[in-house]
Amino acid sequence: MLAGHDTLAAGGVCFATLMTRTLCPAWLAASVVVLCVLPLVAAPQQGAWQRTDTSVAWQTGSTVVWRFTFDPKYGKPFFDPLGPVGGPSLTNFKPQDHPWHYGLWFSWKYINGVNYWEEDRTSGKSQGATRWDVPEITTEPDGRAAMTMSLTYRPPSGRVDLTETRRIVVSAPDRDGGFTIDWRSTFVAGPDGAVLDRTPMPGEPHGAVNGGYAGLGARVAAAPLAMTVVTTEGPVTAFVNDRARPDAAAVACNFSEDGRDVGAIAIFSDPANIGDRAPWYLINNATFRFADPAILAPAVKTLKAGETWTLHYRIALSRSAWTPESLRSEMKAWEARP
């Protein structure tokens, strides 16, 4: 009955009829009949790599699950498309209202008073230039990838005000099509130091309703997909002027169509970034949906010459909706990593 025991241990349901057997050489009555009904388990996700001189992508069937682009013709490196295996892309790339939104990307707002976020609609260039070297990329047949790249932030004078070493690690998709992106950036201020600033927050002098954003940004899918937002603290339901500013360890945007879950994207902030309850800036209307772990919302960050600052995030894609409980569980597992 070891076969039946192993099957039960694996989650199957077995029905066994044991008939007694004699000890005669002919084993005249020896018989064990075992019928096992096994649960349906999805096979591991199969895919293939697409590589060009300016991008790397993971594809299953004819669908690109994610692509990381580092083409210098764009203002920033970025992920787009990006979604769980078997689901739609959950990113919105260069929408007409904000063509400097690059799906999932990173950009400072102001460094030493120079704007690196917005781009001129004609030239496609920001006042300050974000530049990067071609990343070192390693990939594995199961869909894992690691990318390391060096970036510089230069004002119009051409001096280097800030450098960055960026390390991005993408996991293999799990059996349900979900995967994670670990994003670690280490910044070093240039010889004149670096003041990292943002649009003033509401309540500050010259404060604006859209104040505080900077850093990692996710411009996510618009209608017709429906979107709800949850955090590790609970659902986010109060959007004033389409905006919310929760404090939480993680935020998730859950997408559905005709009441059916189609995918979800969660962002986790390492407590080392800014504590256990990070500030967030969220926008949710039918055409403009945005999630930003607003690292500068509480205060402007000033780095002395040569001073370093490291930020670490996890982005997690899922086919099913996140709940506060599942976010807390994932956050706990992430914090317990070696």
Phi, psi and omega in degrees: 000011179298325179299315179297321179297315180297321181294317178298319180296332180275000177102003179276171177243125184238140173244127184231137172243118183256119176258137181297146178238147177276171179264012180287154184301329184283354182047050189299326185243022184277121178197132170233120180251122181233124175245120183247133173250110186267146176291151177281119181241129180295142177287155175305146183292132179253140181201188182212157180268144168242124180234136170229182178291344186230012180198162171222139185215151174249128186234139171240126187061231179261007187252130173280119179284311175211149174224132174252120184249134179230034180290124182293351177288343176265162183282338183212152166290154187199161169257124171185130355291167179204119178192169178291156176300131179086357179243177180282164170294138182255008179252157181237113189261122176047057177295157185300325183290328179217080184291357174267009172269122190247047180072253172246119187203177178230133176206134167284154176277295178234136168237118182052042175082000182258136184276121177252355188271293182289150178239148174298132184291339179270309184275338184075015184246147174272165175299315175259145185259126169264121182235154183210156172273160175300128184289154168277126186233131171238141179229157177236153183301336183274001178107358176285148177209151175224135182228130177235131182215155177250135181232154173230152178239117189233129172285178181303335179292340180095349178291161178264114179268339183201142171240160181217137166251119185247131178236120181238127180236122180254131179280166170290146175298143175276182185296338179265001177094001179274159177199171182234156174234115174265126189235115180234126179235129176245121184254145176229126181288147179285185186300333180262009183077177182215122174258114181264115189233174182211171171302134183304144180285156171306136182094342174271162174305131182061025181296151182230156180299334180259022182287156168103344186284148175174156175094220181294132180226145175231108171269113192251174192300141179265182174302149021274356176294140174271147181228135168237158184233134174230158174231176175296345179265346181141181179293151174254111184239342182262100175251113179263124188054039179068014186235148175219151182226067179285161171247121185195162177288331183207154178229143177229139173253116182257133184243142179218161177221123183054039177079004183250131177300132177239347179162163181206149177231129179240147176237128179248134179255123177301132179304336178293342180294305187203020178105179185287337181240085183287150175279145180229152174235118186235141173234135181216098163222179190299327185252346186226106179232130191209140177227130184219118169288094195283079189298333182262000183304315181293327184191152171296144180252125179246122177253131175286164179308125179081355181287146182249156176210128181246135175239141185221128180226157168238131174251127184237125177260141182214149174283328183259161184290142172282150172239163174306322181292317181290327175296316180296321179296315179295321179296317179298316180295320180295318180294334182273002182300153180299000000 
